[in-house]
Amino acid sequence: MRRIMIVTNSLTGGGAERSMNLVSNELTKRGWPVALVPINFSEPDLVDLACEVFPLNRQWRGGIFNTLSAIKKFNQVVHSWKPDLLVLNCDLPELFGALLLSNRRMVAVEHINRPWITRLTFGRMVRGFLRIRRVTWVAVSSHLTIWPEGISPNAILLNSLTPISVTMPTKNQTDKNPKLTRIVFIGRLTPQKRPEWILEIVSKSGLNAEIFGDGLLKNALQSQAAEHKQNIIFSGFVRDPWSHLGLGDLLIVPSEWEGDGLVVIEALKVNIPILVADIPDFRRFGLPDKNYCKNIDDFVGRINQYRDDLYSLVVAEEITDSILASRSLEVVGDAWEKFLNSA
């Protein structure tokens, strides 16, 4: 079997990283020689890695010399381990792959429909270098094309579902229909995710909220919440936010756009009541209309409608099962193995 080196942003940080950690373990279990190279320093993930790991320990926002040092170390790791194929998982690994000094076969993974959103010109340059290096493109969802040309990916390789030990009781498992007591947000605090909507929804609904996640908007959001004396807890990045949820919680996902929408998929597994933005990236899941909201007032209206009937916002089992079936690690592992054998 060929030697596979998977390059990620970090060990932890989001669904894309954890999903690739799981894929690394699954391929290792199947006998593939796999090495994982997380670029940024981070705490260990919930997933215990079974493959070789070569952390580059780049500091996030550490400056150009910090990045150049990590690129040098990356080249040394590649030279030493001698992979037959590199998998570049997200924007930063794409940059490192573009600047690799040796000639290696590479596969890049498209996760969202607007990559390099804050550095479009630089992103075009990086992908231009990758095109010259004849990189093969895959995507994590069939609704994604490869930016900026809009071409179709060579393969669709879904993200695997993270093993989740916490599951809310269903309506059939309890006599209680809990009343809505708290709004929950899980995700990066970036413009794409529209976390500022949570603050507006809290103001208009009078509810408490807890925000799990970190990002560029955190300080501004905290200041705004304090200014308006809102009862919102900012918990930062939490490796397992689902273990902090309970009866009476409502997950709100107000994203302007998404890639795979892993938070929604994990929420379906947990059986938590959920409201999501009415965007094409979420409409593809085929949830009931009552779970979609077009704007802030729509979210508030739906909250008021189901305050005392929260279980009505839990997605039915038959819909959930149809979405989750293709996300098992075995199915995702089969897809990756088939692709690697043909790449």
Secondary structure, DSSP 8 states (H G I E B T S, - for coil): ---EEEEES-SSSSHHHHHHHHHHHHHHHTT--EEEEE-B-----SS---SEE----B-TT--HHHHHHHHHHHHHHHHHH--SEEEEESHHHHHHHHT-SS--EEEEEE--SSTTTT-HHHHHHHHHHHHHTT-EEEESSTT--BTTTTB--SEE--------------GGG-S------EEEEES--SGGG-THHHHHHHHHH--EEEEE--STTHHHHHHHHHHTT--EEEEE--S-GGGG--TTEEEEE--SS-SS-HHHHHHHHHT--EEEE--HHHHTT---GGGEESSHHHHHHHHHHHTT-GGGGS--HHHHHHHHGGGSHHHHHHHHHHHHHH-
